[in-house]
Amino acid sequence: MTPPELTPQAILKILTDLPPAGCYWVAYSGGVDSHVLLHLIVSLRSELKAGIRAIHVNHGLMTEAVSWSRHCERVCEQLGIPFVVARITSPRPDGASLEAWARERRYELLAQHLRSGEILLTAHHQQDQAETLLLQLLRGSGAKGLSAMPRIQRFHDGWQARPLLGFTREQVLGYANRNGLQWVEDHSNTDECLDRNYLRRQIWPKLQEHWPGATRTLARAAAHQAEAAALLACLAQEDLRDLRLERANILDNRRLQAIDRPRLANLLRHWLEELGLPLPNSAKIQQMIETVVHSRCEANPCVNWGDAEVRRYRYAVCAASRLPPPVPEWTTEWDLHESCVTPMGVLQAELVQGRGIRRDAIEHDRLRVHYRNGGERIRPEGDAHHRDLRKLFQQRGVFPWYRNWVPLLFIGDRLAAVAGMWMSGEVAAGKNEPGWAISWSSQSEVVAPSADW
């Protein structure tokens, strides 16, 4: 099958099929691919009836970075379009992959400039797509990873589109030469320590020599995988519909246990992605199935990776960002006229009548706030006896991993209230007495959903 000719009209047809855009942002590195894309888009300015801007990310990794930025600025001046330079200033963390770190920072900066309804255009072409598929295969990726790069996808408040994805590298170079374009060469593209460069320089020529149609064939395979990934996502959505317990990040383990393992693995991946958590590898997914879903009910198992974790308490499977180690020594004096920011959530107090902590029990409207040390007891309002706080947490269904993060409010050495849960009957305001009503922003997160445990 002969690929379509790379012309402005061919690109216009592609852009017409995209959502309406108030502005097109062209990610412009100064290299040949992005220069061709920029030239094509600018040639369509009268037809597009939308703003066109170029944005260049200075990674600060190469000595030529400043001269590349200046080259891009000159080109944009000649084309008569606004030009923005975004600079990466944060250092790369020790041990982080250079490629992955640079890509993440680059897209963070690009997202900062994109407004709702605007489209970021990137210059990935058919060979980029084929290379991405091969690299994902070598990483053992599933259908979603093997679907490589979509032609269009949501990108923060706008969209990201890849208009050149159906065109070959040879077509891109041909367009650049026919139109006399000048571009910069990034010498890091010859560094074969980087996976993509090694694939491009050592493996790809041999593949094309033996299979001349490899680029189109692999791009087509990626499209098939994208269809499979979309079907798996639909299946996961159907499964999740009846599994959530009140909150998006909590699932009912009794129903999870009834799902066969391949389908369960698909559901867990989709759920974690939907929550915006980093995706675990296959080994971690299998560990979740074994130690979280199928372990005995009395256990409180946990699987963590990166900055995320999945835990289970009773029948609730909960996914969230990983908690830092508890800080039992943390304490602060709280002026009730102000909000109190704690390591987990915000405390607020409102002066009311007939409820809350009796105002005259609190000296100068100030409470001491700290976390559990063990052995705390309180006589909840309406209860005739003091209760052990540990047992109250169990009865209330407070997740075990949050119990050391619930703020305890003291008057002197006396426990006056447990934020968002119990108040001591000894300091409760009477019907006609002024009192401080206490609220805690995280109280709904720490208690397991109501269920027949």
C-alpha positions in Angstrom: 0.0 0.0 0.0 1.5 3.4 -1.1 1.6 5.9 1.8 -0.1 9.2 1.3 2.0 12.1 0.0 3.2 14.5 2.7 1.7 17.8 1.8 0.0 20.7 3.7 -3.4 19.5 2.4 -2.8 16.0 3.8 -2.0 17.5 7.2 -5.1 19.8 6.9 -7.3 16.7 6.5 -5.7 15.1 9.6 -6.2 18.3 11.7 -9.8 18.7 10.5 -10.6 15.3 12.1 -9.2 16.6 15.5 -11.2 18.4 18.1 -11.6 22.2 17.4 -8.5 24.1 18.7 -8.2 27.7 19.8 -4.4 27.4 19.3 -1.9 24.9 17.9 1.3 24.6 19.9 4.1 23.0 17.8 6.8 21.3 19.9 9.8 22.6 18.1 13.2 21.1 19.0 15.0 22.5 15.9 15.5 19.1 14.4 14.3 18.1 11.0 11.1 16.3 12.1 9.8 19.2 14.2 10.9 21.8 11.6 8.9 20.0 8.9 5.9 19.9 11.1 6.2 23.6 11.9 6.6 24.5 8.2 3.5 22.5 7.3 1.4 24.0 10.1 2.4 27.6 9.3 1.6 27.0 5.6 -2.0 26.3 6.7 -2.5 29.3 8.9 -5.2 30.8 6.7 -7.1 27.6 6.6 -6.8 26.7 10.3 -8.2 30.0 11.6 -6.5 29.3 14.9 -3.5 30.6 16.7 -0.1 29.0 16.0 2.8 29.0 18.5 6.1 27.2 18.6 7.5 26.0 21.9 11.1 24.9 22.4 12.4 23.1 25.6 15.9 23.8 26.6 17.0 20.7 28.5 20.3 22.2 29.5 22.1 18.9 28.8 24.2 19.9 25.8 26.7 22.7 25.2 24.9 23.6 22.0 21.5 24.1 23.8 21.6 27.9 23.7 22.6 28.1 20.0 19.7 25.6 19.3 17.3 27.9 21.1 18.5 30.9 19.0 18.2 28.9 15.8 14.6 28.1 16.6 13.9 31.7 17.5 15.3 32.9 14.2 13.2 30.4 12.2 10.0 31.5 14.0 10.8 35.2 13.4 11.1 34.4 9.7 7.8 32.5 9.7 6.1 35.2 11.7 4.8 33.1 14.6 5.2 33.5 18.4 8.0 31.5 20.0 8.4 30.4 23.6 11.5 28.8 25.3 10.9 26.7 28.3 13.9 25.7 30.4 14.4 22.6 32.6 16.1 23.8 35.8 15.6 20.9 38.2 18.5 18.5 38.6 18.2 14.9 37.5 17.7 12.6 40.5 20.5 10.1 41.2 19.9 6.8 39.4 17.1 8.2 37.2 17.1 7.3 33.5 18.3 10.3 31.5 15.8 9.6 28.7 12.8 9.1 31.0 13.7 12.1 33.2 14.2 14.4 30.3 10.9 13.3 28.7 8.9 13.7 31.9 10.3 17.2 32.6 9.8 18.2 28.9 6.1 17.2 29.0 5.6 18.9 32.4 6.8 22.2 30.9 4.8 21.8 27.7 1.7 21.2 29.8 2.2 24.4 31.8 1.7 26.4 28.6 -1.3 24.5 27.2 -4.8 25.9 28.0 -8.1 24.3 27.8 -9.1 23.5 24.2 -5.6 23.9 22.8 -3.6 21.2 21.0 0.0 20.3 21.3 1.5 19.0 18.0 4.5 16.7 18.2 6.5 15.4 15.2 6.6 11.7 15.7 6.5 9.8 12.4 6.0 6.2 11.3 9.5 5.0 12.1 9.2 6.5 15.6 6.1 4.5 16.1 7.7 1.3 14.8 10.8 1.9 17.1 8.5 2.4 20.1 6.7 -0.8 19.4 10.0 -2.8 19.3 11.3 -1.2 22.5 8.0 -2.0 24.3 8.2 -5.6 23.1 11.7 -5.9 24.5 10.4 -4.5 27.8 7.7 -7.2 27.9 4.8 -4.7 27.6 1.2 -5.7 27.3 -1.4 -4.5 24.8 -1.4 -0.9 26.1 2.3 -0.5 25.8 2.4 -2.2 22.4 -0.2 0.2 21.1 2.7 2.7 21.1 1.7 6.3 20.4 -1.9 7.3 19.6 -2.6 9.9 16.9 -4.4 12.0 19.5 -4.8 11.8 23.3 -5.9 14.0 26.2 -3.0 16.1 27.5 -3.8 17.9 30.7 -6.4 20.5 29.9 -6.0 20.1 26.1 -4.9 17.5 23.6 -1.7 16.1 22.1 -1.7 15.1 18.5 0.8 13.5 16.1 -0.1 14.5 12.6 3.0 12.9 11.0 2.4 9.4 12.5 1.2 8.0 9.1 4.2 9.3 7.2 7.7 7.7 6.9 11.0 9.3 7.9 12.0 9.3 4.2 8.9 11.4 3.4 9.8 13.9 6.2 13.4 14.3 4.9 12.1 14.6 1.3 9.8 17.5 2.3 12.6 19.2 4.2 15.0 19.1 1.3 12.4 20.1 -1.3 11.6 23.2 0.8 15.1 24.1 1.6 14.7 23.8 5.4 17.6 24.1 7.7 17.7 22.3 11.0 20.1 21.4 13.8 21.6 18.0 14.4 21.5 16.7 18.0 24.8 14.8 18.4 23.3 12.8 21.3 21.3 10.9 18.7 24.5 9.0 17.9 25.0 7.8 21.5 24.3 4.1 21.3 24.2 3.8 25.1 20.6 5.0 24.7 18.3 2.2 23.7 16.4 4.0 20.9 19.7 5.2 19.3 21.1 1.7 19.4 18.0 0.3 17.8 17.9 3.0 15.2 21.6 2.8 14.2 22.4 -0.9 14.7 19.2 -2.9 14.4 16.9 -0.9 12.2 19.0 -0.9 9.0 19.2 -4.7 9.1 15.5 -5.0 9.6 14.7 -2.8 6.7 17.2 -4.5 4.5 15.5 -7.9 5.1 11.9 -6.6 5.5 11.6 -3.4 3.4 8.0 -2.8 4.6 8.9 -3.2 8.3 8.0 0.4 9.2 4.5 0.2 7.9 3.9 -3.3 9.1 5.0 -2.6 12.7 3.0 0.7 12.7 0.0 -1.4 11.7 0.7 -3.9 14.5 0.7 -1.1 16.9 -2.7 0.0 15.7 -4.1 -3.5 16.2 -2.7 -3.5 19.8 -4.4 -0.1 20.4 -7.7 -1.7 19.4 -7.0 -4.6 21.8 -6.1 -2.2 24.6 -9.3 -0.2 24.1 -11.4 -3.4 24.4 -9.5 -4.4 27.6 -10.2 -0.9 29.0 -13.9 -1.3 28.3 -13.9 -4.7 30.0 -12.2 -3.2 33.0 -14.7 -0.4 33.2 -17.5 -2.9 33.2 -15.9 -4.9 36.0 -15.2 -1.9 38.1 -18.8 -0.7 37.9 -19.9 -3.1 40.6 -16.7 -3.3 42.7 -16.2 0.2 44.1 -17.1 0.7 47.8 -18.3 4.3 48.1 -14.9 5.8 46.9 -13.0 5.4 43.7 -9.9 4.1 45.3 -11.6 1.3 47.3 -12.8 -2.0 45.9 -14.8 -4.9 47.4 -12.4 -7.8 47.8 -15.2 -10.4 48.1 -16.1 -9.6 44.4 -12.5 -9.4 43.3 -11.9 -13.0 44.5 -14.6 -14.2 42.1 -12.8 -12.9 39.0 -10.4 -15.1 37.1 -6.7 -14.0 37.3 -6.0 -12.6 33.8 -9.2 -10.5 33.9 -8.3 -9.5 37.5 -4.8 -8.3 36.4 -6.4 -6.3 33.6 -8.9 -4.7 36.1 -6.1 -3.8 38.6 -4.0 -2.1 36.0 -6.8 -0.1 34.6 -8.0 0.9 38.2 -4.5 2.1 39.2 -4.1 4.1 36.0 -7.5 5.7 36.5 -6.5 6.8 39.9 -3.4 8.5 38.5 -1.0 6.2 40.4 2.2 4.9 38.8 1.7 1.6 37.0 3.4 -1.4 38.6 5.1 -4.1 36.6 3.5 -7.5 36.0 5.3 -9.1 39.0 3.8 -6.5 41.3 0.3 -7.1 39.8 0.7 -10.8 40.5 1.9 -10.1 44.0 -1.3 -8.0 44.6 -3.4 -10.9 43.4 -1.7 -13.4 45.7 -1.0 -11.4 48.8 -3.8 -8.8 48.8 -6.8 -10.3 47.0 -6.4 -14.0 47.9 -4.8 -13.9 51.4 -6.8 -14.7 54.5 -9.3 -12.2 55.7 -7.6 -11.5 59.1 -4.4 -10.3 57.4 -3.8 -6.6 56.5 -1.5 -7.1 53.5 0.3 -4.4 51.6 2.1 -4.2 48.2 4.1 -1.1 47.4 6.0 0.2 44.4 7.4 3.6 43.7 5.3 6.2 45.4 2.1 4.0 45.5 0.7 1.1 47.5 -2.3 -1.2 47.6 -3.5 -2.5 51.0 -6.4 -4.5 52.3 -8.4 -4.2 55.5 -11.2 -6.6 56.0 -13.0 -6.6 52.6 -11.8 -3.2 51.5 -8.9 -3.1 49.0 -7.4 0.4 49.0 -5.0 2.1 46.6 -3.3 5.3 47.4 0.0 7.2 47.4 2.5 5.6 49.8 2.4 7.0 53.4 5.6 8.3 54.9 6.7 6.8 58.2 4.6 7.9 61.1 5.9 10.8 63.3 4.7 10.1 66.8 6.8 12.9 68.2 5.0 15.5 66.0 3.0 18.0 68.1 1.8 21.6 67.7 -0.2 24.2 69.7 -3.4 25.1 67.8 -5.0 28.5 68.0 -8.6 27.6 67.2 -9.2 30.9 65.5 -6.9 29.7 62.7 -6.7 26.5 60.5 -4.1 23.9 61.6 -2.2 22.2 58.9 -1.1 18.7 60.0 1.1 16.2 58.2 -2.2 14.6 56.9 -5.0 17.0 56.4 -6.2 20.3 57.8 -8.0 20.9 61.1 -10.6 23.7 61.4 -12.7 24.9 64.3 -16.0 26.7 64.3 -17.5 28.5 67.3 -21.1 27.2 67.7 -23.8 26.8 70.3 -24.8 23.6 72.1 -22.2 21.3 70.6 -18.4 20.7 70.2 -15.8 21.2 72.9 -17.0 23.5 75.7 -15.3 26.8 75.1 -14.7 27.5 78.8 -12.8 24.2 79.1 -10.1 25.4 76.7 -7.7 28.0 78.0 -7.1 30.9 75.6 -8.9 29.0 72.8 -5.8 26.8 72.2 -5.5 23.0 72.0 -2.4 20.8 71.8 -2.4 18.4 68.8 -0.3 15.3 68.4 -0.5 11.7 67.3 -0.9 8.3 69.1 1.8 7.0 71.4 -0.3 4.0 72.5 -2.5 3.5 75.5 -4.7 6.5 75.0 -8.3 6.4 76.4 -11.3 8.6 76.0 -14.9 8.6 77.3 -16.9 9.4 74.1 -19.8 11.8 74.5 -22.9 9.8 75.4 -20.9 6.9 76.8 -20.6 6.1 80.5 -17.2 4.5 80.4 -13.7 5.3 79.2 -12.7 3.3 76.1 -9.3 2.2 74.7 -8.6 4.2 71.6 -7.3 1.2 69.8 -10.6 -0.7 70.2 -12.6 2.4 69.2 -10.6 2.5 66.0 -11.3 -1.1 65.3 -15.0 -0.7 66.0 -15.2 2.4 63.7 -13.4 0.6 60.9 -10.5 3.0 60.8 -7.8 1.7 58.4 -4.9 0.4 60.5 -2.3 2.2 58.4 -4.0 5.6 59.1 -4.5 5.2 62.8 -1.2 6.8 63.7 -2.1 9.8 61.5 -5.4 10.7 63.2 -4.9 14.0 65.1 -5.5 13.8 68.9 -6.6 17.0 70.6 -5.5 17.6 74.2 -6.4 20.0 76.9 -3.4 19.8 79.1 -2.8 16.1 79.5 -6.4 15.1 78.9 -7.6 13.7 75.6 -10.4 16.0 74.6 -11.2 14.8 71.1 -10.1 12.5 68.3 -10.4 14.6 65.1 -13.5 13.9 63.1 -14.5 11.0 65.3 -15.1 11.3 69.0 -15.2 14.0 71.6 -14.8 13.5 75.3 -18.1 13.7 77.2 -16.2 15.4 80.0 -15.7 18.6 77.9 -18.7 18.5 75.7 -20.7 21.7 75.4 -24.2 21.7 76.9 -27.3 22.7 75.1 -26.9 26.5 75.8 -23.2 26.6 76.0 -20.8 27.9 73.4 -18.4 25.2 72.0 -15.8 24.6 69.4 -16.9 22.2 66.6 -13.8 20.5 65.1 -13.5 19.2 61.6 -10.7 17.4 59.8 -10.3 17.4 56.0 -9.0 13.8 55.9 -11.6 12.1 58.2 -13.6 10.6 55.3 -10.4 8.9 53.9 -9.3 7.0 57.0 -12.5 5.0 57.7 -13.3 1.9 55.7 -16.7 2.1 53.8 -19.8 0.9 55.5 -20.3 -2.7 54.6 -21.5 -6.0 56.1 -18.1 -7.0 57.5 
